[in-house]
């Protein structure tokens, strides 16, 4: 299905994504910024094809579940899904600006589903009374975050493809 170079690269990406999420657990909260970078390996795998992207996403989540199930859930619902959705959606549009919008909508929907399923609200009840108000307040900052994330991931993708030849078709 895929050549050995792609399989090795995807294995390294899954390990890297799990390691970046686990850095604060191992080294302490001072290194929490490292967990923001864990979506980049997922993005790179998803840019190859959606199948390796999904497999790397699920593999990294499974590795994290062995360490801490809550970290795995956090990875699945935040930067992991952002990296996966940005990587899959990127080639579907000529402009890059709709891509973060769809990714932000997906992430907000997942966050609301998980948060309200477990009874944890994002805002205090007095801040916004309805979930629609909370989603509207969260959507624009999430769009900006996804746009910045996409720009950085695209730069990293160009840099990697400059030095490594990754042809998905054998």
N, C-alpha and C positions, 0 to 999 in steps of 0.2 A: 504494500500500500504506500508507504513512505520509505525513502531511503534512510540509511543508517545515520547520515549526517543530521537529517531533520529530527529523527527520533532522539538522538543524543542531545541536540540543541533544545528540544522540548523538555527533556528530562532535567536538564540544567535549569531551564526557565521555571519549571515547577518547584524545584528545590530552592531556587532563588526567591521566588514569591513567598514560599512558606517561611524561609529564613528571615526575610525582611519583616514579615508580620510578627515573627517570634522574637525579634531583637529586643523590644521593651520588656518582654517576660524574662529574658535571660540576663540582660544588662541593666535593667531598671528603667524607670519612667523618663530619665534624662535623654534616652534615645528613642523616644516615642515618634519623633519625626521620621524615622526610618520606615515605619509602617505605612506612611503616605506613599512610599515608592513601590509598594508591592503590586500595584496594578500594571506597572510597566512591563514586567515579564509576560503577563497575561495578554496585554496589547500586542506585544511582539509575536506571540504564538498565534493570536487570532488574525494577524496580518498575513501570516503564511496561508492559512485556510481556517474556516470556522471549526472544523473538526479538531485539529490540534489545539486551537484556542480553548474549546470546551473541555478537552481532555486535560490540558494543563491547569485550567481553573478548578476542575473537580479533583485532580491529583493534589494540588496545593491545599485545597480544603480538607482532603482526607489526611494529609500529613499533619496539618494543624490540629485536626480533631484528636490525633493521638496525644498531642502535647496539651491542648486545652480546648474543649469543645466551644467555649464562648469566643475564643479567638477565631475559630473556624467560622462561627456564625457571623462574627463581625467582618471577617474577610469576605464571606459570601455576599453580604448585604451592602458593602461599601466599595472600596477600591477594586476588589476583584471583579465585581459586576460592571463597574465603570470601565475598567481596562478591557474586559471582554466585549461589552457593547460598543465601545469606541472602535475597537479593532475590527469587529464584524461590519459595522455600519459605514465605516470610513469610505469604502469604495463605491457605495451606493449613490452618493451625491457628488455633484461637480464642485459645489462650494462646501467648505468645512463647517459653516455656521449652523446648518440644521443638525449635524451629527451630535454636538454636545447637548442640543435641546432634547433629542430623543433619548440620549443617555441619561440626562437629568430627570426626565419624566419617568423612566424606568427605575432609576435609583430612588426617587421620592416615593413611587408606588411600592417598591419593595420595603423601604424603611417604614412607611405607614402600615403596611401589612404586618410586618414583624413586630413593630412597636405596639400597635393596638391589639395584636393577637396575644401578646404577653402582658398587656395592661400598662405599658409605659408610654406616656405621651411625650412628644418632642418639646412642646412649649407648656408653660404653666396654663391652667385653665383660664386664668384671667387675661392672658396675652391675646389669644384668639379663641373665640368661643366654638368655632366649628372646624372640623378637619379640613374643609375646603379653604378656609382662611389660613390655616397653618400651612397647607400645601402651597398656596399662592405666595406666602411669605418665604417659604423655603426654596421655591423653584428658581428664582433669579440668582441667588447666591450659588445654588447648585449648578446652574448653567455656566456661570463664570468659572467655577471650579473645574467643571468638565472641559471647558474651552481651554483653560490654561494647561490642564492635564493632557489634552489632545495635542496642543502645540509642542509641549515638551516631549511627548511620546513620539510624535512625528520626527522631531530632531534626532532622538535616540535611534529610531528606526532607520533613518538615512545614514547615520554614523555606522550602525552595525552592518547594513547592506553594502557599505563602502568597503569594508574589510573582510566580510564573510559572504561567500556566494551561497545563497540559499534558494535552490530551485525546488519547488514543491513537487514537480512532476519528474519522475525518474527517466 
